[in-house]
Amino acid sequence: MSTLNAWWIRGLLVGSVALMSACAATRPGVETAIGSVGSGGGQVKALDRDQPTPARPPVVSAPEFQRDVVGIGGAIGAAAAKPPSVPLEAPRPVAAAAPPGQDATASKAAITEAAIDVDRLIIKTANLLLSVRDVDSALASARAIAARHGGYIAGSSTRVERADDQIRPIAMLTLRVPAARYEDTMAELRSLALVVENENSATRDVTEEVVDLDSALRNLRATESATLRLLDRAQRMDEILTLTRELSQIRGQIERIEGRRRSITRQADESTIVVTLQLPPAPAQKAAGWDPLAAPRVGWQASLRFLRGAVETALLVAGFGWWLAPIGLGLVAWRRGWIARR
């Protein structure tokens, strides 16, 4: 028993010596580095905090160490003669950081290039109020102008206005012409007028709206493809019903967005011009001078109108009350008979 304890104590001492030797084996490198720094004129170079540190020797727990010492005491002695070599990890190259404004500049450049690649979609509308010599001929000319520029008549209406004992026909046309021929069409329509009474135009940029619709379409189509793949792998009936209902809703959204996109692009491809054609207003009459017979003439005309109204009222009452005559004659006969009996 004493011999076993002696061997155990001897192995423990040899293991302690091995650990001390391992620590001493790593220390000269540190001392050499310190010495080299001192010999360089006292200049100390600061180490980069980002550079990885060398790996440390593995730490062995006490129970494992005692078990190894008892089992292989001779090997520990051999390990003491040869200090363990710890491989040092080579420092990894650190990528150079980008300048602070480089990311923002790159993102702005990408946005600019994307804006250049997308064609601008502009919806143009205009309203013209033209005074023409002849409404019918101007209406026919406006129709011919629209056809000549590749457009068509989207709507038309005519009406008649009465003012100051004058009849003024008014015609309204809604033209749809290609956006590329918008300016030419407007110029020819202005040439039909004696006077351009009113003109206003408006533009609306719908490029961003179309880009948003395209993005929504791409997302919905991707969702549709994923749903179709899930539907192909579905086994249970409830899964099939749920995926089918989801697929129907997605396709409905796709159809609505596609319809909206077609409507916007059609409005951008074809400009709308509303043209109103009318006769020029009649020239104002000059004010007449003082007429001493004007007042008697106005009174005579008023008396004739009154007399005519009275006659018309009497005739109206007579025509409406013809059934009162038999009733009145009956009342007169009854009264005479009643007086005779008394």
BELSULUR-V938496 format. One record per residue. RES is the residue in one small letter. SS is DSSP state (A for helix, B for strand, O for the rest). PHI is phi in degrees with one decimal (* if undefined). D_FIRST is the distance of its C-alpha to the first C-alpha in Angstrom with 2 decimals. Layout:
# BELSULUR-V938496
[[RES,SS,PHI,D_FIRST] [RES,SS,PHI,D_FIRST]]
This chain:
# BELSULUR-V938496
[[m,O,*,0.00] [s,A,-66.6,3.77] [t,A,-66.1,5.31] [l,A,-63.1,5.11] [n,A,-65.6,6.31] [a,A,-66.1,8.57] [w,A,-63.9,9.94] [w,A,-64.5,10.59] [i,A,-65.3,12.36] [r,A,-63.5,14.14] [g,A,-64.3,15.36] [l,A,-64.0,16.59] [l,A,-67.3,18.45] [v,A,-64.4,19.95] [g,A,-64.4,21.14] [s,A,-64.0,22.75] [v,A,-63.5,24.47] [a,A,-62.9,25.72] [l,A,-63.4,27.27] [m,A,-66.2,28.91] [s,A,-65.5,30.27] [a,A,-62.9,31.72] [c,A,-65.5,33.44] [a,A,-68.8,34.78] [a,A,-68.1,36.10] [t,A,-84.1,38.28] [r,A,-74.2,39.50] [p,A,-60.9,41.80] [g,A,-60.9,44.03] [v,A,-67.2,44.62] [e,A,-65.1,45.28] [t,A,-62.4,47.60] [a,A,-63.1,49.53] [i,A,-66.1,49.87] [g,A,-63.6,51.05] [s,A,-66.1,53.59] [v,A,-65.8,54.95] [g,A,-65.8,55.33] [s,A,-75.9,57.15] [g,O,-86.1,59.61] [g,O,83.3,61.68] [g,O,77.5,59.64] [q,O,-89.9,60.53] [v,O,-109.8,57.82] [k,O,-92.1,58.19] [a,O,-76.4,57.24] [l,O,-78.4,55.12] [d,O,-70.6,56.56] [r,O,-68.0,54.84] [d,O,-81.9,55.51] [q,O,-75.0,53.63] [p,O,-66.1,50.23] [t,O,-85.0,47.11] [p,O,-62.8,44.55] [a,O,-70.6,41.67] [r,O,-90.4,38.39] [p,O,-63.9,35.01] [p,O,-65.7,33.18] [v,O,-92.9,30.83] [v,O,-103.8,27.39] [s,O,-69.6,25.88] [a,A,-64.6,22.49] [p,A,-61.6,20.78] [e,A,-64.2,22.23] [f,A,-63.7,21.21] [q,A,-62.9,17.49] [r,A,-64.6,17.71] [d,A,-68.2,19.52] [v,A,-65.4,17.15] [v,A,-66.2,14.11] [g,A,-76.4,16.52] [i,O,-130.9,18.60] [g,A,-65.8,17.13] [g,A,-67.3,19.65] [a,A,-68.6,22.52] [i,A,-66.5,22.01] [g,A,-63.3,22.52] [a,A,-66.2,25.67] [a,A,-67.3,26.85] [a,A,-66.4,26.60] [a,A,-71.6,29.07] [k,O,-120.5,31.56] [p,O,-64.2,32.39] [p,O,-66.5,33.27] [s,O,-94.5,37.03] [v,O,-105.1,38.50] [p,O,-68.2,41.94] [l,O,-91.8,44.58] [e,O,-79.5,47.13] [a,O,-67.6,50.67] [p,O,-64.0,52.96] [r,O,-82.2,55.31] [p,O,-68.1,59.03] [v,O,-98.9,60.56] [a,O,-66.2,63.97] [a,O,-68.6,66.76] [a,O,-72.9,67.98] [a,O,-73.1,71.52] [p,O,-58.0,74.17] [p,O,-58.0,74.66] [g,O,-90.5,78.14] [q,A,-70.0,77.50] [d,A,-61.8,76.40] [a,A,-62.9,79.41] [t,A,-65.2,81.73] [a,A,-64.3,80.38] [s,A,-66.0,80.73] [k,A,-65.1,84.29] [a,A,-65.2,85.17] [a,A,-64.4,83.87] [i,A,-64.3,85.91] [t,A,-63.9,88.99] [e,A,-64.0,88.67] [a,A,-64.7,88.28] [a,A,-66.3,91.37] [i,A,-70.3,93.35] [d,A,-68.1,92.38] [v,O,-87.8,93.62] [d,O,-72.4,97.41] [r,O,-73.0,98.84] [l,O,-109.6,100.45] [i,B,-120.2,103.37] [i,B,-95.5,105.58] [k,B,-112.7,109.12] [t,B,-135.4,111.82] [a,B,-150.3,115.32] [n,B,-129.8,118.37] [l,B,-125.4,121.94] [l,B,-116.0,125.11] [l,B,-117.3,128.12] [s,B,-95.4,131.82] [v,B,-120.1,133.71] [r,O,-74.8,137.36] [d,O,-137.9,137.02] [v,A,-66.9,134.05] [d,A,-63.5,134.55] [s,A,-66.8,134.80] [a,A,-66.2,131.84] [l,A,-63.2,129.80] [a,A,-64.5,130.59] [s,A,-66.3,129.72] [a,A,-64.7,126.34] [r,A,-62.5,125.53] [a,A,-65.8,126.52] [i,A,-63.9,124.34] [a,A,-61.8,121.28] [a,A,-66.0,121.93] [r,A,-66.0,122.55] [h,O,-96.5,119.18] [g,O,80.3,117.26] [g,O,-104.1,117.04] [y,B,-154.2,118.42] [i,B,-92.9,119.88] [a,B,-83.8,117.21] [g,B,-174.4,119.74] [s,B,-152.7,123.28] [s,B,-157.8,125.56] [t,B,-135.3,129.11] [r,B,-153.8,130.93] [v,B,-125.1,134.19] [e,B,-112.3,134.59] [r,B,-113.6,137.85] [a,B,-150.6,138.48] [d,O,56.6,141.76] [d,O,59.0,143.73] [q,B,-124.2,141.93] [i,B,-107.4,139.81] [r,B,-122.9,136.80] [p,B,-75.0,134.71] [i,B,-131.6,131.02] [a,B,-121.4,128.65] [m,B,-129.8,124.85] [l,B,-125.3,122.72] [t,B,-113.9,118.95] [l,B,-103.3,118.15] [r,B,-120.1,114.88] [v,B,-126.6,114.80] [p,B,-57.0,112.04] [a,A,-60.3,110.20] [a,A,-69.5,111.20] [r,A,-105.5,114.90] [y,A,-61.9,114.68] [e,A,-64.6,116.42] [d,A,-63.2,119.19] [t,A,-64.3,119.91] [m,A,-61.7,120.12] [a,A,-64.1,122.54] [e,A,-70.1,124.87] [l,A,-66.8,124.84] [r,A,-63.3,125.86] [s,O,-69.0,128.80] [l,O,-76.9,130.26] [a,O,-92.5,130.83] [l,O,-72.2,133.73] [v,B,-142.3,131.38] [v,B,-85.2,127.59] [e,B,-68.9,127.50] [n,B,-155.3,123.73] [e,B,-149.6,120.68] [n,B,-145.7,116.99] [s,B,-137.5,113.92] [a,B,-148.0,110.19] [t,B,-130.2,107.04] [r,B,-140.3,103.57] [d,B,-87.0,100.47] [v,O,-114.4,98.38] [t,A,-63.4,95.99] [e,A,-63.5,92.94] [e,A,-64.6,93.77] [v,A,-66.7,93.98] [v,A,-62.4,90.68] [d,A,-63.3,89.01] [l,A,-64.6,90.54] [d,A,-63.3,89.30] [s,A,-63.4,85.76] [a,A,-63.4,85.93] [l,A,-64.5,87.24] [r,A,-61.7,84.38] [n,A,-65.2,81.81] [l,A,-67.8,83.60] [r,A,-68.1,83.91] [a,A,-63.8,80.20] [t,A,-64.5,79.51] [e,A,-62.5,81.98] [s,A,-64.4,80.22] [a,A,-64.0,76.81] [t,A,-65.6,78.32] [l,A,-64.8,79.91] [r,A,-64.3,76.59] [l,A,-64.0,74.99] [l,A,-66.6,77.97] [d,A,-67.5,77.56] [r,A,-93.9,73.95] [a,O,-67.9,74.67] [q,O,-116.8,74.30] [r,O,-81.3,74.92] [m,A,-67.6,78.44] [d,A,-65.6,77.63] [e,A,-65.0,76.11] [i,A,-62.5,79.20] [l,A,-64.6,81.54] [t,A,-64.1,79.68] [l,A,-67.4,79.58] [t,A,-64.8,83.23] [r,A,-63.9,84.30] [e,A,-64.1,82.32] [l,A,-65.7,83.87] [s,A,-64.8,87.35] [q,A,-65.6,86.86] [i,A,-63.8,85.60] [r,A,-66.5,88.58] [g,A,-63.0,90.95] [q,A,-64.1,89.59] [i,A,-62.5,89.96] [e,A,-64.5,93.59] [r,A,-65.1,94.44] [i,A,-67.5,92.96] [e,A,-63.8,94.72] [g,A,-62.5,98.01] [r,A,-62.7,97.61] [r,A,-66.3,96.85] [r,A,-62.3,99.90] [s,A,-64.0,102.11] [i,A,-66.6,100.96] [t,A,-65.4,101.31] [r,A,-67.1,104.76] [q,A,-65.7,105.89] [a,A,-74.1,104.65] [d,A,-75.3,106.38] [e,B,-122.8,109.69] [s,B,-81.3,111.21] [t,B,-109.7,113.32] [i,B,-128.0,116.77] [v,B,-103.4,118.95] [v,B,-114.9,122.61] [t,B,-114.4,125.32] [l,B,-112.0,128.93] [q,B,-150.3,131.85] [l,B,-76.5,135.39] [p,O,-66.9,135.93] [p,O,-62.8,137.10] [a,O,-64.8,140.89] [p,O,-64.2,142.44] [a,O,-70.4,143.14] [q,O,-77.0,146.82] [k,O,-71.4,148.67] [a,O,-68.7,149.63] [a,O,-77.2,153.35] [g,O,-75.9,155.74] [w,O,-72.7,157.41] [d,O,-122.1,159.69] [p,O,-65.4,162.11] [l,O,-89.0,162.63] [a,A,-68.4,158.90] [a,A,-67.2,158.80] [p,A,-60.0,161.80] [r,A,-64.8,160.43] [v,A,-67.0,157.07] [g,A,-65.1,158.90] [w,A,-62.5,161.06] [q,A,-64.0,158.06] [a,A,-69.6,156.31] [s,A,-65.4,159.34] [l,A,-64.4,159.55] [r,A,-64.9,155.90] [f,A,-66.8,156.44] [l,A,-60.5,159.54] [r,A,-64.7,157.78] [g,A,-66.1,154.88] [a,A,-65.8,157.25] [v,A,-63.0,159.06] [e,A,-64.3,155.84] [t,A,-68.5,154.64] [a,A,-63.1,157.90] [l,A,-64.7,157.75] [l,A,-65.5,154.14] [v,A,-66.5,155.04] [a,A,-65.1,158.01] [g,A,-69.0,156.03] [f,A,-80.4,153.22] [g,O,-103.4,155.49] [w,O,-61.7,157.98] [w,A,-75.6,156.81] [l,A,-76.4,157.92] [a,A,-63.6,161.62] [p,A,-62.9,161.90] [i,A,-66.4,160.10] [g,A,-64.7,162.45] [l,A,-62.9,165.58] [g,A,-63.8,164.39] [l,A,-65.4,163.88] [v,A,-64.1,167.39] [a,A,-63.8,169.06] [w,A,-65.8,167.26] [r,A,-66.3,168.29] [r,A,-63.9,171.95] [g,A,-64.8,171.96] [w,A,-68.0,170.41] [i,A,-66.9,173.04] [a,A,-64.9,175.87] [r,A,-67.9,174.74] [r,O,-77.9,174.80]]
